[in-house]
């Protein structure tokens, strides 16, 4: 750290360079670098860290420092730090908070981590509907001292804390002083239930282009707000999880370098075993067509070409459909529209590859010597097989995510390797049956 500290300090960009090097530093180096930061920059740096990194840093600091920095966080961010800490450290962290914040954090910890209630901040601007505009502005000035999450939206609540409406600070500030809040507010604002999944919350915020979203309980009482900066983290987390699943592995619960080898093996081994068992069915299918292969060994030459084309087609379709489902571009009811599109696309793509396959075999120099006297029929068998296998791959890859969503499972589980393995087995059947029809009476 002696090299990192002075060199960073001399450039005047200590915080930025420390953040870039953070993932590669040991715990001791992180603490030493953090303590080199000027107070204002240290606060900005600490708040910018992810919850897991904040928890690790706090664990390495003394109790007095830990209390100072933990109290810099908003309740929802403090709850993230507590959740990211070990079970043994959680009670100690909660004890470092003031009584009001501790109650707020404890309430947030009662929610599931990926529910709207687990994302929200309980500190939001609120006014009563019967307040005059000038009274509401004065009241907001007092609330601002409580470090509100945002003051852009002001929420209008009744005596039982039920959400009645919302008004932007700009509209409130520009309204006549003698008008009531009820007269300037927007009634029945968009809201989310406290148990709504975080992915659905992010879609709603993006759909309505909001900076914050109110969270209510089953009785309509407002519990907190979810801001767009919280959703940025959610989107990144969900996208990372989906990409990992698409790669044929269970989602990692931590940054790549923070996951131990044993945990990495556990996360990846399960899917590899499933895919391995799937490939065993491919071997079984090959054994079933052993006679055809023995009589027309030339068919084996094109097995990788034909089968991989089907797997690639299925992987493309599953990736596109999973992303469309995740973004809310397609719903379960749209399965028929997607199926029709993939049938058309699969036929077109299969025909394109089939034509190239036929030309590759027929026009290849010394085709008769390489593929035998019936090389033209072999080319047709490969061409027609490519049409069928690419079409089947596109349909299977597109429909599998819908099936998983219908069963209540994550569509991202329809990973590219899984789809490719499925298409491999069925593609063999298509290939050899087409070959039997085209080459019947000649090679077969």
C-alpha positions in Angstrom: 0.0 0.0 0.0 3.0 2.3 0.4 3.2 2.5 -3.4 -0.5 3.0 -3.9 -1.0 5.7 -1.2 1.7 8.2 -2.0 1.4 7.9 -5.8 -2.4 8.4 -5.6 -2.0 11.3 -3.1 0.5 13.0 -5.3 -1.9 13.1 -8.3 -4.8 14.6 -6.3 -7.0 11.8 -7.5 -6.8 9.5 -4.5 -10.4 8.5 -4.4 -10.8 7.7 -8.1 -7.6 5.7 -8.2 -8.4 3.9 -5.0 -11.8 2.9 -6.4 -10.1 1.6 -9.6 -7.7 -0.5 -7.6 -10.2 -1.6 -4.9 -10.9 -5.1 -6.3 -7.2 -5.9 -6.4 -6.2 -4.7 -2.9 -6.1 -6.7 0.3 -8.2 -5.8 3.3 -5.3 -4.0 5.0 -4.5 -2.1 1.9 -8.1 -1.0 1.5 -8.2 0.3 5.1 -4.9 2.2 4.7 -5.9 3.7 1.4 -9.3 4.7 2.8 -7.7 6.5 5.8 -5.6 8.5 3.4 -8.6 10.2 1.9 -9.6 13.7 3.0 -12.8 13.7 5.1 -15.1 15.0 2.4 -13.7 12.7 -0.2 -13.8 9.7 2.2 -17.5 10.2 2.8 -18.3 10.4 -0.9 -16.1 7.4 -1.5 -17.7 5.3 1.2 -21.2 6.0 0.0 -20.3 5.0 -3.5 -19.1 1.5 -2.5 -21.4 -1.5 -3.0 -23.0 -2.8 0.2 -20.7 -5.9 0.4 -17.6 -3.7 0.1 -18.9 -1.3 2.7 -19.5 -4.3 5.1 -16.0 -5.6 4.5 -14.5 -2.2 5.1 -16.5 -1.6 8.3 -15.5 -5.0 9.6 -11.8 -4.1 9.3 -12.2 -0.7 11.1 -12.3 0.0 14.8 -15.7 0.2 16.6 -15.6 4.1 16.8 -14.8 4.4 13.1 -17.3 1.8 12.3 -20.0 3.8 14.0 -19.1 7.1 12.3 -19.2 5.6 8.8 -22.3 3.4 9.3 -24.2 6.5 10.5 -23.4 8.2 7.2 -25.7 5.8 5.4 -29.4 6.2 4.7 -31.5 3.5 6.3 -31.9 1.4 3.2 -28.2 1.5 2.5 -27.4 0.6 6.1 -29.8 -2.3 5.8 -27.8 -3.5 2.7 -24.6 -3.4 4.8 -26.2 -5.4 7.6 -27.5 -8.0 5.2 -24.1 -8.3 3.5 -22.4 -8.8 6.9 -21.9 -12.1 8.8 -24.6 -13.2 11.2 -22.3 -12.6 14.1 -21.7 -9.0 13.1 -25.2 -7.9 12.4 -26.3 -7.3 16.0 -23.2 -5.3 16.6 -23.8 -3.1 13.6 -27.4 -2.5 14.5 -26.3 -1.4 18.0 -24.1 1.3 16.5 -27.1 3.1 15.0 -29.2 5.7 16.7 -32.5 4.4 18.0 -34.7 5.9 15.2 -32.4 4.6 12.4 -32.1 1.2 14.1 -35.9 0.8 14.1 -36.0 1.9 10.4 -33.3 -0.6 9.5 -34.8 -3.4 11.5 -38.1 -2.8 9.6 -36.4 -3.0 6.3 -34.5 -6.2 7.2 -37.9 -7.9 7.8 -38.5 -7.8 4.0 -37.0 -10.2 1.5 -33.9 -8.7 0.0 -35.3 -8.7 -3.6 -38.8 -7.3 -2.6 -39.8 -3.7 -3.0 -39.9 -3.4 0.8 -36.3 -4.4 1.0 -35.2 -1.7 -1.5 -37.2 1.2 -0.2 -36.1 4.1 2.0 -38.5 5.1 4.8 -37.3 8.7 4.7 -39.5 10.6 2.2 -41.1 14.0 2.0 -44.8 14.0 3.2 -47.5 16.5 3.7 -51.2 16.5 4.6 -53.8 17.3 1.9 -55.5 20.1 3.9 -52.2 22.1 4.3 -51.9 25.4 2.5 -49.0 25.6 0.0 -47.0 28.0 2.2 -47.5 25.8 5.2 -46.4 22.7 3.3 -43.2 24.4 2.1 -42.3 25.5 5.6 -43.0 21.9 6.8 -40.8 20.5 4.0 -38.0 22.8 5.1 -38.1 21.2 8.6 -38.2 17.7 7.1 -35.2 18.4 4.9 -33.0 18.4 8.0 -33.8 14.7 8.4 -31.7 13.8 5.4 -34.6 12.8 3.2 -33.9 10.4 0.3 -35.2 12.9 -2.2 -37.4 16.0 -2.1 -38.3 16.0 -5.8 -41.6 14.2 -5.1 -43.7 15.1 -2.1 -46.3 12.5 -1.0 -49.7 13.5 0.3 -50.9 11.2 3.2 -54.0 11.2 5.3 -54.1 10.7 9.0 -53.7 7.0 8.7 -50.7 7.3 6.4 -52.6 6.2 3.4 -51.2 7.5 0.1 -53.7 10.1 -1.5 -51.5 11.8 -4.0 -48.2 13.2 -5.1 -46.9 16.7 -6.0 -43.5 17.7 -7.4 -41.6 20.3 -5.4 -41.5 22.5 -8.5 -45.3 22.4 -8.8 -45.7 23.0 -5.1 -43.3 25.9 -5.0 -44.9 27.5 -8.0 -48.5 27.2 -6.7 -50.4 30.1 -5.1 -49.6 30.2 -1.4 -53.2 30.2 -0.3 -54.2 27.1 -2.2 -54.3 23.7 -0.5 -52.1 20.8 -1.3 -55.2 18.8 -2.3 -55.8 21.3 -5.1 -52.3 21.0 -6.6 -51.5 17.3 -6.0 -51.9 14.5 -8.6 -54.4 12.0 -7.2 -54.0 8.2 -7.3 -50.3 8.1 -8.2 -48.5 5.0 -9.4 -47.4 2.8 -6.5 -46.0 -0.7 -5.9 -46.9 -3.2 -3.2 -44.2 -3.9 -0.6 -43.9 -7.5 -1.7 -43.4 -6.8 -5.4 -40.3 -8.4 -6.9 -37.5 -5.9 -7.6 -37.3 -6.8 -11.3 -41.0 -5.8 -11.7 -40.3 -2.6 -9.8 -37.5 -1.7 -12.1 -39.7 -2.3 -15.2 -42.4 0.0 -13.8 -40.0 2.8 -13.0 -38.5 2.6 -16.5 -42.0 2.3 -18.1 -43.2 5.5 -16.4 -39.9 7.3 -16.4 -40.0 8.1 -12.7 -37.3 9.2 -10.3 -38.9 7.6 -7.4 -41.8 5.1 -6.7 -43.9 5.0 -3.6 -44.3 1.6 -1.8 -47.5 0.8 0.1 -48.8 -2.1 2.2 -51.9 -4.1 1.6 -54.1 -1.3 3.2 -52.6 1.4 1.1 -50.5 2.9 3.8 -47.2 4.3 2.5 -44.1 2.6 3.8 -41.3 4.2 1.8 -39.9 5.1 -1.6 -37.7 3.4 -4.1 -35.4 5.8 -6.0 -33.9 5.4 -9.5 -30.4 5.0 -8.0 -31.6 2.0 -6.1 -33.0 0.6 -9.4 -29.7 1.1 -11.2 -28.2 -1.4 -8.8 -31.1 -3.8 -9.2 -30.9 -3.7 -13.0 -27.1 -4.4 -12.9 -27.7 -7.3 -10.4 -30.6 -8.8 -12.5 -28.6 -8.5 -15.7 -25.6 -10.1 -14.2 -27.7 -13.0 -12.8 -29.3 -13.5 -16.2 -26.0 -13.5 -18.1 -24.5 -16.0 -15.7 -27.5 -18.3 -16.1 -27.4 -17.9 -19.9 -23.8 -19.2 -19.7 -25.0 -22.4 -18.1 -24.1 -21.7 -14.4 -26.0 -20.9 -11.3 -26.0 -17.2 -10.4 -23.0 -16.1 -8.3 -23.9 -14.3 -5.1 -20.8 -12.2 -5.1 -18.2 -10.6 -7.4 -16.2 -13.2 -9.4 -13.0 -12.7 -7.5 -14.7 -13.0 -4.2 -16.2 -16.4 -4.9 -14.1 -19.3 -3.5 -13.0 -22.2 -5.7 -15.3 -24.6 -3.8 -18.3 -22.4 -4.2 -17.5 -21.8 -7.9 -17.3 -25.6 -8.5 -20.7 -26.0 -6.7 -22.3 -23.3 -8.8 -21.0 -24.6 -12.1 -20.8 -28.3 -11.4 -24.6 -28.9 -11.2 -25.3 -27.5 -14.6 -22.3 -29.2 -16.2 -23.6 -32.5 -14.8 -27.0 -31.9 -16.2 -25.5 -31.0 -19.6 -23.2 -34.1 -19.4 -26.2 -36.3 -18.9 -28.0 -34.6 -21.8 -25.0 -35.4 -24.0 -25.2 -39.0 -23.0 -28.5 -39.1 -24.8 -26.7 -37.9 -27.8 -24.4 -40.9 -27.6 -27.4 -43.1 -27.2 -29.0 -41.6 -30.3 -25.7 -42.1 -32.2 -25.7 -45.8 -31.2 -29.3 -46.1 -32.4 -28.2 -45.0 -35.9 -25.0 -47.1 -35.9 -26.2 -49.2 -38.8 -26.9 -46.2 -41.0 -23.5 -44.7 -40.1 -21.7 -48.0 -41.0 -23.4 -48.1 -44.4 -22.9 -44.4 -45.1 -19.9 -43.3 -43.2 -19.8 -40.0 -45.2 -22.8 -38.8 -43.0 -20.5 -38.7 -40.0 -18.4 -36.0 -41.8 -21.2 -33.5 -41.6 -22.5 -34.3 -38.1 -20.7 -31.4 -36.4 -21.8 -29.0 -39.1 -25.5 -29.9 -38.9 -25.8 -30.3 -35.2 -23.9 -27.2 -34.2 -26.1 -25.1 -36.6 -29.2 -26.2 -34.8 -27.6 -25.5 -31.4 -26.5 -22.0 -32.5 -30.0 -21.3 -33.9 -31.6 -22.4 -30.6 -29.1 -20.3 -28.5 -29.9 -17.2 -30.6 -33.6 -17.6 -30.2 -33.5 -18.4 -26.4 -31.2 -15.4 -25.8 -33.5 -13.0 -27.7 -36.7 -14.2 -26.1 -35.3 -14.3 -22.5 -34.1 -10.7 -22.9 -37.5 -9.7 -24.3 -39.3 -11.3 -21.4 -37.0 -9.7 -18.9 -37.6 -6.3 -20.4 -41.3 -6.8 -20.5 -41.4 -6.6 -24.3 -43.3 -9.8 -24.6 -45.7 -11.5 -22.2 -46.9 -15.1 -21.8 -49.9 -14.3 -23.9 -47.5 -13.4 -26.8 -46.2 -17.0 -27.2 -48.1 -17.6 -30.4 -46.8 -14.4 -32.0 -43.2 -15.4 -31.1 -43.8 -18.9 -32.4 -44.9 -17.6 -35.8 -42.0 -15.3 -36.0 -39.5 -18.0 -35.1 -41.0 -20.4 -37.6 -40.6 -17.9 -40.3 -37.1 -16.9 -39.2 -36.1 -20.6 -38.7 -37.2 -21.5 -42.2 -35.4 -18.6 -43.7 -32.2 -19.2 -41.8 -32.4 -22.9 -42.3 -32.8 -22.5 -46.1 -29.9 -20.0 -46.2 -27.6 -22.5 -44.4 -29.0 -25.4 -46.3 -28.2 -23.8 -49.7 -24.7 -23.1 -48.5 -24.3 -26.6 -47.3 -25.4 -28.1 -50.6 -23.1 -25.8 -52.5 -20.2 -26.6 -50.2 -20.6 -30.4 -51.0 -21.5 -30.2 -54.6 -19.0 -27.6 -55.8 -16.1 -28.8 -53.7 -13.1 -29.9 -55.8 -13.0 -33.7 -56.2 -16.4 -34.1 -54.6 -16.9 -37.6 -56.0 -13.7 -38.8 -54.5 -14.3 -37.1 -51.2 -18.0 -38.0 -50.7 -18.6 -40.9 -53.1 -20.6 -41.2 -56.4 -23.8 -40.1 -54.7 -22.3 -36.8 -53.4 -25.3 -34.8 -54.9 -27.8 -36.8 -52.8 -25.5 -36.4 -49.8 -25.6 -32.7 -50.3 -29.4 -32.7 -50.5 -29.6 -34.7 -47.3 -27.4 -32.2 -45.5 -29.3 -29.3 -47.0 -32.7 -30.5 -46.0 -31.5 -31.5 -42.6 -30.1 -28.0 -42.0 -33.5 -26.6 -42.8 -35.3 -28.9 -40.3 -32.7 -28.7 -37.5 -32.3 -24.9 -37.7 -36.1 -24.5 -37.7 -36.5 -26.9 -34.7 -33.6 -25.1 -32.9 -35.3 -21.7 -33.3 -38.7 -23.0 -32.2 -37.3 -24.9 -29.2 -35.1 -22.1 -28.1 -37.9 -19.6 -28.3 -40.6 -21.7 -26.6 -38.5 -23.1 -23.7 -38.4 -19.7 -21.8 -42.2 -19.4 -22.1 -42.6 -22.9 -20.7 -40.3 -22.1 -17.8 -42.1 -18.8 -17.1 -45.5 -20.6 -17.2 -44.2 -23.1 -14.6 -43.1 -20.2 -12.4 -39.4 -20.7 -13.0 -36.8 -18.2 -14.2 -36.7 -18.1 -18.1 -33.0 -17.4 -17.9 -32.6 -21.1 -16.8 -33.1 -21.9 -20.5 -29.4 -21.3 -21.0 -27.7 -21.4 -24.3 -25.8 -24.7 -23.4 -29.0 -26.3 -22.2 -30.9 -25.4 -25.5 -27.9 -26.6 -27.5 -27.8 -29.9 -25.8 -31.6 -30.4 -26.3 -31.3 -29.6 -30.0 -28.2 -31.9 -30.3 -30.2 -34.9 -29.3 -33.3 -34.2 -31.4 -31.1 -32.9 -34.3 -29.5 -36.3 -34.7 -32.9 -37.8 -35.2 -33.9 -35.2 -37.8 -30.5 -35.7 -39.6 -30.6 -39.4 -39.9 -34.3 -39.7 -40.8 -33.9 -37.1 -43.6 -30.8 -38.9 -44.8 -32.8 -42.2 -44.8 -35.4 -40.6 -47.0 -33.0 -38.9 -49.4 -30.4 -41.7 -49.7 -32.9 -44.6 -49.5 -32.1 -47.1 -52.3 -28.6 -45.7 -52.8 -26.3 -45.5 -49.7 -29.1 -46.5 -47.2 
